[in-house]
Amino acid sequence: MLAAVLLGSIMGPIDASIVYIAMPAIARVFGVDPAAVSWVSMAYLLVLGSFLLSFGRLGDMFGFKRLFLTGLLIFVATSALCGLAPGLGTLILMRALQATGAGMTMAMSPAIITAAFPPRERGRALGMNGMVVALGLAIGPSLGGLLVDTLGWRAIFYINVPIGIAAYLWCRRILPDACSEKRQSFDWQGALLAFCGLGALLLCASRGEAAGWSWPILLLGVVGLVLLGEFIVVEQRSDEPMLDLKLFQSRVFSAGIGAALLNFMTQYVIVFLTPFLLQHVMGYSAGRAGTIMTAFPLTVLVVAPLAGALSDKIGQRGLAFTGSLICTIAALAMAGLNQQSGPADVAWRLSMFGLGTGLFQSPNNSAVMGSVPKFRLGIAGGVLATTRNVGMVLGIALGGAVLSIRQASHLEPGRSAAFLAGLQEAYLAGMLLSLIGTLICLWAKLPDHINIEEGKAPVKNPQD
């Protein structure tokens, strides 16, 4: 069952990382500039981040298997249509639809795994899920480069078709059928407010720098915050809310989500800016820079399943805290890089951050998913997936903003000491975020030990 779910889950991370390699080829074929072709990725991320909460709720209502299989079918069909797209507009539209399929699988994966495995094995299973995500991110760039060079850019979408069909047939046969016995209604008002609010906020964060943080883009961000505020009010009044806000009364759940958001923000500050450091400051080629960058996901690939298995034996609190602390130290170490640093200097720092990420994410995810009742696993998985995507966009926006502010005062940005100083300051900003996340791990009061025989984590306070 785990293997079937992971086969379906690996396509999303591969697709997210593989498309960046094909961007120049797509722009060349359609005769558009980089700003236009960037919407191939932007449309995917905006739709993905905006719909995940709704998909989590739908999973709780209609069953995890049904929504997971529906997501696989949509992803396979739209992948084929992306490959057949005659123009950029069609490709962007198909990418947006493809994101709905990916969102269904991403939201349901942790819910299916949590429901299928007992608490004493949950951390290891979720660690395997984290390993597959890291594997997809790691092989995406190299696989994309090979496909683009040999078969053309359309091949990066066609490759999803056979994998998706195999995953669909396997999951349809293996996964158990289960859905809520109680008839429930869907909160359309809450879903619309969440979609519009998250979409406006993510668009503001992702396009703010390119738009020069002009008043229209800032107004869009304010509108997003207002809509999300109204969303919270509506959910508090609803008898069957899309997002059960009572989940956040659990200190484990709310602190785990907060720590995860800060960890992902720090992660994408580093992932977004380090290629600029390698190419613009150190003068490496794109290929060599990509090779050095794989140090991070490869380390997560090794550490995540081990940390998950270890959390089943000794509990989550110590591992999550230690992992977040290592991430903080690694981000601080990244700020010490300069023109004289070599590839090994960058690689060991990225590996150190990968070690911390692997130690943090699996135990933290296990604690979050284990703190909710079974009939709310779908929305909990949706919240986790939304946290990852929002953290990614906010981290990229923060890194770009710090870098731009530093460069604005210099006449030759890209070739000046101000560029390196901006990178270092952005890494320090990421370090501060990670430090706050580390302190939250202590406040969360995650279980220090798990009763292997009973499969339960002892708690002193029911709300903890």
Secondary structure, 3 states (H helix, E strand, C coil): CHHHHHHHHCHHHHHHHHHHHHHHHHHHHHCCCHHHHCHHHHHHHHHHHHHHHHHHHHHHHHCHHHHHHHHHHHHHHHHHHHHHCCCHHHHHHHHHHHHHHHHHHHHHHHHHHHHHCCHHHHHHHHHHHHHHHHHHHHHHHHHHHHHHHHHCCCHHHHCHHHHHHHHHHHHHHHCCCCCCCCCCCCCHHHHHHHHHHHHHHHHHHHHCCCCCCCHHHHHHHHHHHHHHHHHHHHHHHCCCCCCCHHHHHCHHHHHHHHHHHHHHHHHHHHHHHHHHHHHHHCCCCHHHHHHHHCHHHHHHHHHHHHHHHHHHHHCCHHHHHHHHHHHHHHHHHHCCCCCCCCHHHHHHHHHHHHHHHHHHHHHHHHHHHHCCCHHHHHHHHHHHHHHHHHHHHHHHHHHHHHHHHHHCCCCCCCCCHHHHHHHHHHHHHHHHHHHHHHHHHHHCCCCCCCECCCCECCCCCCCC
